[in-house]
Amino acid sequence: MTLDEFSEWNQQVLSRHAVTRRSLLLAAMATGATGLAGCAEHQFRLARRAFSAAGGTAGPAGVVVSGRHLSFVPGAGDLPRDAMAVTAQLVSRTGSVPASLRAYVEVGEAPNAYGTRVEAAIRHLTGQYAIPGGPVGSQFYAKARIRGLRPGARYHYRIRLSDGTVSGDAHFTTAPATPQRFTFTAFADVGTNTAPTDPKFAWHDDPAKVTAAGGRWPAGVFDNRYGDTDPIAGKRGTDRTPAATMTRLMGRFRPAFTLLAGDICYANPSGTGLPADDTTALTTGRAPAGRNLFNPYVWDVFLNQIEPQAAFTPWMFATGNHDMEPIYGDTGYLGGSPTHGYGGHVQRLDLPANGPKGCPSVYRFVYGNVGLISVDANELSWELQTNTGYSNGKQVAWLTETLKKWRTAGSGVDFIVAFFHHCAFSTAHNHASDGGVRAAVDPLFSRYHVDLAVQGHNHLFERTDPIRNGRRVRAAPDGATVHPAQDGVTYICVGSGGRPRYPFRPAPGAEAPPPAGVTPKGEQKLPEGERYRGHKPNGRKNTSTTVVNSYYWTKDKNKPKKGRGAPTGARVPESVDWSQVRYDGYAFIAVDVAPPLAPGGSTTMTVRTLADALPGSGKPYTEIDRITLKRTSGLVVAR
């Protein structure tokens, strides 16, 4: 069934039967899906290791706390100065928690001096239906919002359960009352380097040799699997676990927050937002026609993977195509219509919920003199059209209102950063540029002088020259200073967060043609190739920012046969001149913000690109690109 057909069928079933979470889980076990108890035991072992490593002490209820993560709570003026959201997972051997169990967040100004206790709500997250051939999803999350905090203050916290279970100490710092120097980090397309355990199957690379003894899913189905020849993550590479390494490296910079521009953990590795079905995962590594693979326990692995940083630093998430999970509908509660499938994120994460109604992953916040906006590119995409247009224009209207507000005198916002998934501007081979995203954001970003757009989707790093109204305004090589008010918007694809990497475009030819009337010459006849600081293939640096055989997606649908999959757009070749930096390994960005020393003074935002374990460098990371964005504070450019 298509997503719409499934939604209609599911609602009919729910209207005929009184379905509860308990009956749903019992039905799943009775129909031969992986038993809840078996899954829970294996997931409990994972959580208990993380809980112990973080300094936790267990109580008699047999429940541990894992996967802690923070998120900003924007208040007046979109400023997250006096509150912080805390979420953690509660995991037991049985897959349930005692009905009488209560959870609290204890907060204080020093370890073991927790003077405030806030009760956390315990959310039980289950799907709307059993996953054919898959695990039974039953997960619990403790969620609290701590209010009444002082701006710019450091607080320690821990999570305590009513049976005496207590997590280790962690801490966070609230946003300052006045702009100060700070750093934030960003990446996208992360995934996990470990698959969740499935007790029904023994792990083996060859699906034909999988037995029923118990073990992991086959490699590469629900985790990142890298090719042997990958120079970084391959057999002889410099880092075998880049997804986990990215988080660890970002922690070195003590960021005020981290942005993740979609494709978070790949619990849905198929990525088209269709109903879940794992019946062919072991034999083909793919879902049946018209379905997506899905394993909710990938979230357990991911949240434990990021906890060493996310328990101390707010993580702010946008949604990508692999984050459409229709099994949860819109709310994460049984009975919700699966319009966009973000209901699981509403429960697992702490999305600020200050965006347009019905768009939970669209929101804004201000930190210092920087305004940041999470945009849902799934709603704008012409490439993958499962969620296209679900807001009926609300998102773009809200985005317009926000940009206008922040570009009004006295707003306190100098720099505007947007982060979203599908690229408005990229020349990567697999997805390149999404015409729908470009059509929506380029006119707005150009009109309201957005400074930086952080994108994902393409599993590589690429930075454009500044662009306005679809055209390059000027060259901005490594080390350049860009004046966004005059020069335009810089677009960065940082889908290099750990998922197996994508190539750039091959040499122009039948499978990668240039547009009609464009004849490649000189360097343009070669494959697109990498272009970054210190890179000289065959002793020669790639000097071309022009890519003659890129493409973008149009909204013209290539509709699949009924029941076969999600509708997609069509590719249109284009020749571009704005592709300034290209790197196909694993990398993230660290952005250093320096506020003005006095009203009306200069303010800067320096964007550093840091590559993971660059072969031959002998270093854990290497800076491969840097630009500085510069503005006059408080200056409103005429629109």
Protein Blocks (a to p, Z undefined) as FASTA:
>chain_A
ZZklmmmmmmmmmmmpccdfklmmmmmmmnopacfklmmmmmmmmmmmmmmmnopacdfk
opacehiacdddddehhiafkbccdddddddfkopacfkbccdddddfbehiafbdcddd
ddddddfbdcehiacddddddddddehiaehiacddddddfkopacdddddddddfbdcd
ddddddehkbpabdcddfkbccdfblklpccebpaddehklmccddfklmklmmklcbfb
lmlmmmmmmmmnopabdcdeejjlomamnonopacdfklmmmnopacehiacddfklmmm
mmmmmmmmmmmmccdddddfklpcfknmmnopahiacfkopmmmmmmmcceklacehiak
gccddehjaccddddfklmpckbmmlgoklnommmmmmmmmmmmmmgghklpabdcdddf
bdfbdcbfklmpafklmmmmmmmmmmnopabdcdehiacdddddddeehiafbdcdehia
cdfklnopcdddffknopacddddddddfklccdehiacehjllpcfbiadehiaghhia
cfbfbdfkbccddfbdcdddehiaccdddddddddfkbmbccfbdcdddddddddfbghi
acddddddddehiehklpabdcfbdcdddddehiacdZZ
